Structures are given as C-alpha cells and as structure tokens.
Amino acid sequence: MNFTGLFLFPFAVIYGFIVYCRNKLFDFGILKSISFKIPVISVGNLSMGGTGKTPHIEYLIRLLQNNYKTVTLSRGYGRKSKGFLWIDKHTDSIKSGDEPLQYCHKFPAILVAVDEKRVHGTTKIISEKPETDVILLDDAFQHRYIKPGLSILLTDFYKPFSKDFIFPTGTLRESKNGMKRADIIVVTKSPRILSPIIRKSIIEEIKLNANQKIYFSYIDYGKLEPMNNFSANIKVDKLSCILMIAGIANPYPFEEQLKTMADTVETVIFKDHYKFEQKDMIKIKNHFESIFSKNKIIVCTEKDAMRIKDTELMSFFVNLPFFFLPIEVKFHKNDKEMFDKQIIEYVRKNKPNH
C-alpha cells in the first residue's frame, strides 16, 4: 500500500463498515432478497470496473441464444432515462447506455432491457415476455435486492480482488469476503498460454468455498471494423501510427493490442462511460491531423463506438479513417467445457417449462 493509500485508509474503513452493515442486513433477512422462478444469472465484480463484464455477458448470450429465449437486463450506466425501458438498435445511447445498445447491435435475436431497479425490471420482463427462458443481469453483484439463481463474479488476472483494498484505498466496492456469495469465479484477461503453476497459485490465494467453481478466460481481439463508408475501402495492414480513443475503465490491454498492429500508438483517454461531445471530436480530429505519418488511422473501443457511431459526432470524421476493434471472451480449453456445461445445466433444469 502506497502513501496515498495509507492516507485514505480511514475513509476506506468507514466506507467498508457501511457496506458491511448493508450486507449484514441482507444476510439476516432484514432487507429482503427476492428470487424468481426462472433462471437468473448475475455477472458482476467486487472492483469498481474493468474486469470485462460486457464481453462475458456476450459470451453467455452466444452460449444460450440459439436454444433459450434470452433477455439481458442492465442498469444502463450513464443513461439519461429512468425506469424500465426496452432497448433496440435504434435507441439513442443517451437513453440506453452503451452496453445495452452494444448487445442489441450484436445480437438481434435476444431482447435487451434496462432498469436501475433490477427486481422491478425482472418482474416487468416476466410479465411482458412470459416466454423468457433466462435473464442475464449485467453488473448486479452488489444489487442484493434480487437473488440470482447463479452468480458469476469476475476478477482481473493482473489485479485480483485478493490483492486489492476497499475503496478509496483500493478499487473494491466491498470486502473480499463478498466473494462467498458467488457460485462461479472467473479470472479474466489471463494470458493465452496460462502456466499451471500460476493458475494454482491464484486459486490458492482466492481460497474458494467447497461449493464454488473457478475458471480462467482471456480476451480475443477481432478485426478492425470501419466506423464510416470512407474507412470501408482502406487497407489496415502495415500501419505506421494508430490514434487510440478509449473511454473505458482499463484501457491498458486495448493499447497493448494496438501496439501489435502499428509502429506507434498515440492515445486520447477519457473516463469510463464518457459522454462524448463535439469539443472532444474536434480534439481527436486535430490530434489526428497533427500526426506526421502517411499510413495512420483512428481506432476506438467497441463500447465507445456505440456512443459515437450513427450520431452527429460522426460528421467530424466523414473523410477520415476511423475504426473500432471488437473483442470476445474465450475460456481456456478445459475451462470452456466445464463452464459451458455448468451454465447450460443450470438453465435447462430451472427454466419454467422444464
């Protein structure tokens, strides 16, 4: 723990105590957690963000959508709307939030909803879409008013909760003991080639309960996708420079991937879920035009693309090479088989018409 962490430690103690008391109210049944009669899978984390919730929700969608009527329910972080709302690909990201809109664009076969009150949102989904087989709750580990049938907790390989501290000393939303509520723990962003020794040491450090399972996943990057018509005909091999745009919690892995695609990478970083404005687009465009390189492009994250593409902000980039980089989550070979089996068996055994 550094000096800043030591200075903030008293505040972390106060915050941690408040969260501890809240959790105990749920544990003792003073505050009620509601269960539902259909499969509800929660994906969340103990940290403030950056563990890869969105691509893991997408993994579950791919796994389930062909055989089960799947609905995702998010809070819709950063949206300006309130209450329950069905989302489609034409919804403005200001009303939906970026992740729900991304699910709509990538998975037209599923239904997507947002509601800051998950119990109310789940009730509405079941009422309006009674054919629903499974609901995926995005970022709901601390939303204890709803009790999921299966709870998945994510933790970053390079910054596991076991080595983190309560906010503001660290980035944890609650004590490490909160991990006991999880049925599954996924160590995310692990190396493609994972050493058995390192794997074993992480598992020992996390200290699983007898009923918990642990799996390891990694990020697989796709091909650059054009943001405008101008970019569709541009070859993106042998790039000399990439101007990286990122408004996500942890842009480091994204930057490292782009470094494998170009000689140099320059960055413009914004806070997580940043709401882009015209002044930001002007800043990005001016930065790009100031780069003295012939073979150069602009690349943003897939999540940021949801807040820029198909809006008036794209008018600043009509004749500029602008792309986004999609990502997917993959599990290591043995983990994939076991993880998929656990998810599918849970849904199959608990869906209403089983």
C-alpha positions as CSV (number, residue, x, y, z in Angstrom):
1,M,0.0,0.0,0.0
2,N,1.5,3.4,-1.0
3,F,1.4,6.7,0.9
4,T,-1.8,7.8,-0.7
5,G,-3.5,4.5,0.2
6,L,-2.4,4.9,3.8
7,F,-3.7,8.5,3.9
8,L,-7.1,7.3,2.6
9,F,-7.2,4.2,4.8
10,P,-9.5,5.8,7.5
11,F,-12.0,6.7,4.8
12,A,-11.8,3.1,3.5
13,V,-12.6,1.8,7.0
14,I,-15.7,4.0,7.2
15,Y,-16.9,3.0,3.7
16,G,-16.2,-0.6,4.3
17,F,-18.2,-0.6,7.6
18,I,-21.2,0.9,5.9
19,V,-21.1,-1.7,3.1
20,Y,-20.6,-4.4,5.8
21,C,-23.7,-3.3,7.7
22,R,-25.7,-3.2,4.5
23,N,-24.7,-6.8,3.6
24,K,-25.5,-8.0,7.1
25,L,-29.0,-6.6,6.8
26,F,-29.5,-8.8,3.7
27,D,-27.8,-11.8,5.4
28,F,-30.1,-11.5,8.4
29,G,-33.2,-11.0,6.2
30,I,-33.9,-7.5,7.5
31,L,-33.5,-6.3,3.9
32,K,-35.2,-8.8,1.5
33,S,-33.7,-10.5,-1.5
34,I,-36.2,-11.8,-4.0
35,S,-35.8,-15.0,-6.0
36,F,-37.6,-15.7,-9.3
37,K,-38.9,-19.0,-10.7
38,I,-37.0,-18.6,-14.0
39,P,-33.2,-18.9,-14.4
40,V,-31.5,-15.6,-13.5
41,I,-27.7,-15.3,-14.0
42,S,-25.8,-12.4,-12.5
43,V,-22.5,-11.2,-13.8
44,G,-20.6,-8.7,-11.7
45,N,-17.4,-7.9,-9.7
46,L,-16.0,-6.7,-6.5
47,S,-14.0,-3.9,-8.0
48,M,-15.1,-0.6,-9.5
49,G,-14.8,-1.9,-13.1
50,G,-12.5,-3.0,-15.8
51,T,-12.9,-6.8,-15.3
52,G,-14.7,-7.4,-18.6
53,K,-18.4,-7.8,-17.7
54,T,-19.7,-6.8,-21.1
55,P,-17.7,-9.4,-23.2
56,H,-18.6,-12.1,-20.6
57,I,-22.3,-11.3,-20.9
58,E,-21.8,-11.6,-24.6
59,Y,-20.2,-15.0,-24.2
60,L,-23.3,-16.1,-22.2
61,I,-25.6,-14.8,-25.0
62,R,-23.7,-16.7,-27.6
63,L,-23.9,-19.8,-25.5
64,L,-27.6,-19.6,-24.8
65,Q,-29.4,-17.7,-27.5
66,N,-29.9,-20.5,-30.0
67,N,-31.7,-22.8,-27.6
68,Y,-33.2,-20.4,-25.0
69,K,-35.2,-17.2,-25.1
70,T,-32.6,-14.9,-23.6
71,V,-33.1,-11.4,-22.2
72,T,-30.4,-9.1,-20.7
73,L,-31.2,-6.6,-18.0
74,S,-28.7,-3.8,-17.2
75,R,-28.9,-0.7,-15.1
76,G,-27.8,1.3,-18.3
77,Y,-25.0,3.1,-16.6
78,G,-24.7,6.8,-17.6
79,R,-28.1,6.9,-19.4
80,K,-30.3,9.9,-19.1
81,S,-33.6,8.0,-19.0
82,K,-35.2,6.5,-15.9
83,G,-37.1,3.3,-15.0
84,F,-37.8,0.3,-17.2
85,L,-37.1,0.5,-20.9
86,W,-36.9,-2.0,-23.7
87,I,-33.9,-1.2,-25.9
88,D,-33.4,-1.8,-29.7
89,K,-30.6,-0.9,-32.1
90,H,-32.3,2.4,-32.9
91,T,-32.4,3.6,-29.3
92,D,-30.2,6.6,-28.6
93,S,-27.2,5.6,-26.4
94,I,-28.1,8.5,-24.1
95,K,-31.4,6.7,-23.3
96,S,-29.9,3.2,-23.1
97,G,-26.3,3.3,-22.0
98,D,-23.5,1.9,-24.2
99,E,-23.5,-1.8,-23.1
100,P,-27.2,-2.5,-23.7
101,L,-27.0,-0.8,-27.1
102,Q,-24.0,-2.9,-28.0
103,Y,-25.9,-6.1,-27.1
104,C,-28.7,-5.0,-29.5
105,H,-26.4,-4.4,-32.4
106,K,-24.5,-7.7,-32.0
107,F,-27.4,-10.0,-31.0
108,P,-30.6,-9.1,-32.8
109,A,-32.2,-12.4,-31.7
110,I,-32.3,-11.5,-28.0
111,L,-34.2,-8.9,-26.0
112,V,-32.5,-6.1,-24.1
113,A,-33.9,-4.1,-21.2
114,V,-32.7,-1.5,-18.7
115,D,-33.9,-0.7,-15.2
116,E,-31.9,0.7,-12.3
117,K,-34.2,-1.4,-10.0
118,R,-33.4,-5.0,-11.0
119,V,-36.4,-6.6,-9.1
120,H,-38.8,-4.3,-10.9
121,G,-37.1,-4.9,-14.3
122,T,-37.1,-8.6,-13.9
123,T,-40.8,-8.6,-12.9
124,K,-41.6,-6.5,-16.0
125,I,-39.7,-8.8,-18.3
126,I,-41.5,-11.9,-16.9
127,S,-44.9,-10.1,-17.1
128,E,-44.4,-8.7,-20.6
129,K,-42.4,-11.6,-22.1
130,P,-43.6,-14.8,-20.3
131,E,-41.9,-16.9,-22.9
132,T,-38.5,-15.8,-21.5
133,D,-36.2,-18.8,-20.5
134,V,-33.3,-16.9,-18.9
135,I,-32.4,-13.4,-17.8
136,L,-28.8,-12.2,-17.7
137,L,-28.2,-9.5,-15.1
138,D,-25.3,-7.2,-16.1
139,D,-23.2,-5.7,-13.2
140,A,-25.6,-6.9,-10.4
141,F,-23.3,-8.5,-7.8
142,Q,-23.9,-5.7,-5.3
143,H,-27.6,-5.4,-6.2
144,R,-28.8,-7.7,-3.4
145,Y,-32.5,-7.0,-3.6
146,I,-32.6,-9.7,-6.3
147,K,-31.2,-13.1,-5.6
148,P,-29.9,-14.7,-8.8
149,G,-30.1,-18.4,-9.3
150,L,-26.5,-18.4,-10.4
151,S,-24.0,-15.7,-9.5
152,I,-20.8,-15.1,-11.6
153,L,-18.0,-13.0,-10.1
154,L,-15.3,-11.6,-12.3
155,T,-11.8,-10.6,-11.2
156,D,-8.9,-9.3,-13.3
157,F,-5.9,-11.7,-13.6
158,Y,-3.4,-8.8,-13.2
159,K,-5.4,-7.2,-10.3
160,P,-7.4,-9.9,-8.5
161,F,-9.6,-8.9,-5.6
162,S,-7.4,-10.9,-3.3
163,K,-4.7,-8.3,-3.7
164,D,-6.9,-5.2,-3.7
165,F,-8.3,-3.0,-1.0
166,I,-11.6,-1.3,-0.1
167,F,-12.3,2.0,-1.9
168,P,-10.8,4.6,-1.7
169,T,-7.6,2.9,-0.6
170,G,-8.1,0.5,-3.4
171,T,-10.9,-0.2,-6.0
172,L,-13.1,-2.8,-4.2
173,R,-16.8,-1.9,-3.8
174,E,-17.0,-4.2,-0.8
175,S,-14.9,-6.6,1.3
176,K,-13.1,-9.6,-0.3
177,N,-15.5,-11.7,1.8
178,G,-18.2,-10.8,-0.6
179,M,-16.8,-13.4,-3.0
180,K,-18.5,-16.1,-0.8
181,R,-21.8,-15.1,-2.5
182,A,-20.6,-16.2,-5.9
183,D,-21.3,-19.6,-7.4
184,I,-18.7,-19.1,-10.1
185,I,-15.5,-17.0,-10.1
186,V,-13.9,-16.2,-13.4
187,V,-10.3,-14.9,-13.6
188,T,-10.5,-12.6,-16.6
189,K,-7.8,-11.2,-19.0
190,S,-5.4,-14.1,-18.3
191,P,-2.6,-14.9,-20.8
192,R,-3.5,-17.0,-23.8
193,I,-0.9,-19.5,-22.5
194,L,-1.5,-19.9,-18.8
195,S,1.1,-21.5,-16.6
196,P,-0.3,-24.3,-14.4
197,I,1.8,-23.1,-11.5
198,I,0.5,-19.5,-11.8
199,R,-3.1,-20.9,-12.2
200,K,-2.6,-23.0,-9.0
201,S,-1.2,-20.0,-7.0
202,I,-4.1,-17.8,-7.9
203,I,-6.7,-20.4,-7.0
204,E,-4.9,-21.0,-3.6
205,E,-4.8,-17.2,-3.0
206,I,-8.6,-16.7,-3.7
207,K,-9.5,-19.5,-1.3
208,L,-12.7,-21.0,-2.8
209,N,-15.5,-22.4,-0.8
210,A,-16.4,-26.0,-1.3
211,N,-19.4,-25.2,-3.5
212,Q,-17.6,-22.7,-5.8
213,K,-16.1,-23.2,-9.2
214,I,-13.3,-21.2,-10.8
215,Y,-12.5,-20.7,-14.4
216,F,-9.9,-18.6,-16.4
217,S,-10.8,-16.6,-19.5
218,Y,-8.8,-14.4,-21.9
219,I,-9.5,-11.7,-24.5
220,D,-9.6,-12.5,-28.2
221,Y,-9.5,-9.4,-30.4
222,G,-11.3,-9.4,-33.8
223,K,-10.6,-7.5,-37.0
224,L,-10.9,-3.7,-37.2
225,E,-14.4,-2.6,-38.2
226,P,-15.0,0.6,-40.2
227,M,-16.9,3.4,-38.5
228,N,-17.8,5.1,-41.8
229,N,-18.0,4.5,-45.5
230,F,-14.7,6.2,-46.2
231,S,-12.9,3.6,-44.0
232,A,-14.5,0.6,-45.6
233,N,-12.1,0.6,-48.5
234,I,-8.9,1.3,-46.6
235,K,-6.3,-1.4,-46.1
236,V,-5.2,-1.6,-42.4
237,D,-2.0,-3.6,-42.8
238,K,1.4,-2.2,-42.2
239,L,0.2,0.8,-40.2
240,S,2.7,3.4,-39.1
241,C,0.5,5.0,-36.4
242,I,-2.8,4.5,-34.6
243,L,-4.5,7.2,-32.7
244,M,-6.3,5.3,-29.9
245,I,-9.6,6.6,-28.4
246,A,-10.7,4.9,-25.2
247,G,-13.4,5.7,-22.6
248,I,-13.2,2.5,-20.6
249,A,-12.2,1.6,-17.1
250,N,-8.9,-0.1,-18.0
251,P,-7.6,0.9,-21.5
252,Y,-4.1,-0.8,-21.0
253,P,-4.9,-4.2,-22.7
254,F,-6.5,-2.3,-25.6
255,E,-3.4,-0.2,-26.0
256,E,-1.1,-3.2,-25.8
257,Q,-3.1,-4.9,-28.6
258,L,-3.0,-1.9,-30.9
259,K,0.8,-1.8,-30.4
260,T,1.0,-5.1,-32.2
261,M,-0.8,-3.5,-35.2
262,A,1.2,-0.4,-35.8
263,D,4.7,1.1,-35.3
264,T,3.5,3.7,-32.8
265,V,0.3,4.3,-30.8
266,E,-0.8,7.7,-29.6
267,T,-3.6,7.8,-27.1
268,V,-6.6,10.1,-26.1
269,I,-8.0,8.7,-22.9
270,F,-11.4,9.6,-21.4
271,K,-13.1,8.3,-18.2
272,D,-15.2,5.2,-18.2
273,H,-18.6,5.6,-20.0
274,Y,-17.6,9.1,-21.1
275,K,-20.3,11.0,-22.9
276,F,-18.6,12.4,-25.9
277,E,-19.2,16.0,-27.1
278,Q,-18.4,18.0,-30.2
279,K,-15.4,19.6,-28.4
280,D,-14.0,16.0,-27.9
281,M,-14.4,15.2,-31.6
282,I,-12.6,18.4,-32.5
283,K,-9.8,17.5,-30.1
284,I,-9.5,14.0,-31.6
285,K,-9.6,15.3,-35.2
286,N,-6.9,17.9,-34.6
287,H,-4.7,15.4,-32.8
288,F,-5.0,13.0,-35.7
289,E,-4.2,15.7,-38.3
290,S,-1.2,16.7,-36.4
291,I,0.4,13.3,-36.6
292,F,3.1,13.3,-39.3
293,S,2.5,9.9,-40.8
294,K,1.0,8.7,-44.1
295,N,-0.4,5.4,-43.0
296,K,-2.4,6.3,-39.9
297,I,-5.8,5.6,-38.6
298,I,-8.1,6.3,-35.6
299,V,-9.3,3.3,-33.5
300,C,-11.8,3.4,-30.6
301,T,-13.1,0.6,-28.4
302,E,-16.3,-1.3,-29.3
303,K,-18.0,0.2,-26.3
304,D,-17.0,3.8,-27.3
305,A,-18.2,3.1,-30.9
306,M,-21.8,2.8,-29.5
307,R,-21.6,6.4,-28.3
308,I,-20.1,7.8,-31.4
309,K,-21.4,5.8,-34.4
310,D,-24.7,6.8,-36.0
311,T,-24.7,10.2,-34.2
312,E,-24.0,13.7,-35.3
313,L,-20.5,13.3,-33.8
314,M,-19.5,11.2,-36.9
315,S,-19.8,14.3,-39.1
316,F,-16.3,15.2,-37.9
317,F,-14.8,12.0,-39.4
318,V,-16.6,11.7,-42.7
319,N,-13.4,11.6,-44.7
320,L,-11.1,10.2,-42.0
321,P,-10.0,6.5,-41.5
322,F,-11.9,5.7,-38.3
323,F,-12.3,2.1,-36.9
324,F,-13.3,0.2,-33.8
325,L,-11.8,-3.0,-32.5
326,P,-14.3,-5.7,-31.4
327,I,-13.4,-8.2,-28.7
328,E,-14.6,-11.6,-27.5
329,V,-14.0,-13.6,-24.4
330,K,-12.7,-17.1,-24.7
331,F,-12.1,-19.7,-22.0
332,H,-9.0,-21.9,-21.8
333,K,-9.7,-25.4,-23.3
334,N,-10.7,-27.4,-20.2
335,D,-12.4,-24.5,-18.5
336,K,-14.6,-23.8,-21.5
337,E,-16.2,-27.3,-21.5
338,M,-16.8,-27.2,-17.8
339,F,-18.1,-23.6,-17.7
340,D,-20.4,-24.1,-20.6
341,K,-21.8,-27.3,-19.1
342,Q,-22.5,-25.7,-15.7
343,I,-24.3,-22.8,-17.3
344,I,-26.4,-24.9,-19.7
345,E,-27.3,-27.4,-17.0
346,Y,-28.5,-24.6,-14.7
347,V,-30.7,-23.1,-17.3
348,R,-32.1,-26.4,-18.6
349,K,-33.0,-27.6,-15.1
350,N,-34.6,-24.3,-14.0
351,K,-36.4,-22.9,-17.0
352,P,-40.2,-22.7,-16.5
353,N,-41.2,-25.4,-18.9
354,H,-38.6,-27.9,-17.8
